[in-house]
Amino acid sequence: MALTRLGGANAISGIVPVANGGTGASSFSPGKILQIKSMTNNTLSQANTNSTTFADVSDLDLLITPTAASSKFVLLVNYNVDTGGSGHGLQSVLTYNHSGISQTYVDDYYDNYGLEITADRANSWQSMNYYLAPNTTNEITFRLQIASSGAGETAYFNRRAYRCIAMEYA
């Protein structure tokens, strides 16, 4: 492994010269967290579905008003799912709405994110992470929707704590 000698002046200033893999910059203007909101449901309430059509999970909305139209969000969602039986599964999507238009997927890539078990029953923690740049200062409603993986198969959601965290940054 090669060692790089910074020299006294650079070691004191913290500047790593470009020739040594640094940027040559002495200061940065990093992004700033503007606000953090969290929605937690610590009850043992449960929602279930046997429909393959996505439906809202009630009482879990997270509401946040962006401080600037140029703001961006990192969204973290964690929840517990029980497939309810062998071969059953549960799918989920995170949606958002601003200006009362309509619930829209936060990320189309996750439009069928879920857990399906082909043998036995599963009780598992799931996690979803998102990036969103909504370009609005209107209040945003983040809402989770669930659906069964197969018609007539009941799956259970939110048997334990559900958490949705929205971090707004500039």
C-alpha positions in Angstrom: 0.0 0.0 0.0 1.4 3.4 -1.0 1.5 6.1 1.6 1.0 9.8 0.8 2.9 12.5 2.6 0.8 15.5 3.1 3.4 17.9 4.5 3.0 20.1 7.5 0.9 22.9 6.0 -1.6 20.5 4.4 -1.8 18.3 7.4 -2.7 21.3 9.6 -5.2 22.7 7.1 -6.8 19.4 6.2 -6.5 20.1 2.5 -5.6 17.0 0.4 -3.9 18.2 -2.8 -5.5 17.2 -6.1 -2.3 15.3 -7.1 -2.9 13.1 -4.0 -6.5 12.3 -4.8 -8.1 15.3 -3.0 -10.2 18.1 -4.3 -7.9 20.9 -3.3 -10.9 22.5 -1.6 -10.6 23.9 1.9 -14.3 24.1 2.6 -17.6 22.6 1.3 -21.1 23.7 1.4 -22.9 20.4 2.2 -26.7 19.9 2.0 -28.7 20.8 5.1 -31.5 18.9 6.7 -34.4 21.3 6.9 -36.9 19.1 8.8 -37.6 15.6 9.8 -41.1 14.2 10.4 -42.0 10.7 11.6 -45.2 8.7 11.7 -45.2 5.9 14.2 -47.9 3.4 15.1 -46.8 1.5 18.2 -50.0 -0.4 18.7 -50.6 -4.0 17.8 -53.4 -3.0 15.5 -53.5 -4.9 12.3 -54.8 -4.4 8.8 -55.4 -7.3 6.4 -56.4 -7.8 2.8 -57.3 -10.5 0.5 -57.7 -8.2 -2.6 -55.0 -7.9 -5.3 -56.0 -4.2 -5.7 -53.9 -1.7 -3.7 -55.9 -0.1 -0.8 -54.9 2.6 1.7 -53.8 1.5 5.2 -55.8 3.8 7.4 -54.3 6.0 10.2 -50.7 5.9 8.9 -50.5 9.0 6.8 -47.4 11.2 7.2 -48.0 14.9 6.5 -45.2 17.3 5.8 -45.0 20.8 4.2 -41.8 21.4 2.2 -39.9 24.6 3.2 -38.9 25.2 -0.5 -40.0 24.0 -3.9 -36.4 22.8 -4.6 -36.4 20.6 -1.5 -35.7 16.9 -1.8 -36.8 14.1 0.5 -35.3 10.8 1.7 -38.1 8.5 2.9 -37.6 5.5 5.2 -40.4 3.0 5.8 -40.3 0.0 8.0 -43.1 -2.4 8.9 -44.0 -5.9 9.8 -45.9 -8.4 7.6 -47.4 -11.8 8.2 -48.2 -13.7 5.1 -51.1 -15.5 6.9 -50.4 -18.9 5.4 -48.5 -21.0 2.9 -48.2 -19.5 -0.5 -49.6 -16.1 0.6 -48.0 -12.8 0.1 -48.4 -9.1 0.7 -47.4 -6.2 -1.6 -47.0 -2.6 -0.6 -46.4 0.8 -2.2 -45.7 4.2 -0.8 -47.8 7.0 -2.4 -47.8 10.8 -2.1 -50.3 13.5 -2.8 -49.9 17.2 -2.9 -52.5 19.8 -4.0 -55.3 17.2 -3.7 -54.6 15.8 -7.2 -54.3 12.0 -6.6 -52.1 9.5 -4.8 -49.1 8.8 -7.0 -46.3 6.2 -6.5 -43.3 7.8 -4.9 -41.2 5.5 -7.1 -42.5 3.4 -9.9 -39.7 0.9 -9.4 -41.4 -0.2 -6.1 -44.9 -0.5 -7.7 -45.1 -4.2 -6.6 -42.7 -4.4 -3.6 -43.7 -7.3 -1.4 -43.1 -10.6 0.2 -44.5 -13.9 -1.1 -43.9 -17.2 0.5 -44.4 -20.4 -1.5 -44.0 -22.8 1.4 -45.0 -22.2 5.1 -45.9 -18.9 6.7 -43.6 -15.8 7.1 -43.6 -13.1 9.7 -41.0 -10.6 8.6 -39.9 -7.0 8.8 -39.8 -5.1 5.6 -38.0 -1.9 4.7 -38.3 0.5 1.8 -36.1 3.6 1.1 -37.0 6.3 -1.3 -35.8 9.6 -2.8 -38.3 12.2 -4.0 -38.0 15.7 -5.4 -41.7 16.8 -5.5 -41.2 20.5 -6.7 -43.9 21.9 -4.4 -44.4 23.9 -1.2 -47.9 22.4 -0.8 -48.5 20.0 2.1 -47.7 16.4 1.0 -49.5 13.3 2.3 -47.4 10.1 2.3 -49.6 7.0 2.4 -48.9 3.3 2.4 -51.1 1.0 0.3 -51.2 -2.8 0.5 -52.5 -5.7 -1.6 -52.5 -9.4 -1.4 -50.2 -11.3 -3.9 -53.0 -13.7 -4.7 -56.8 -13.3 -5.0 -58.6 -14.7 -1.9 -55.3 -15.1 0.1 -55.4 -13.0 3.3 -52.2 -11.3 4.4 -51.7 -9.2 7.5 -50.0 -5.9 7.9 -48.8 -3.8 10.8 -49.0 -6.3 13.6 -46.1 -4.4 15.3 -44.7 -0.9 15.0 -44.9 0.9 11.7 -42.6 3.8 11.0 -42.3 6.3 8.2 -39.7 9.0 8.3 -39.4 11.9 5.9 -36.2 13.9 5.9 -36.3 17.1 3.9 -33.0 18.5 2.7 -31.7 21.4 0.6 
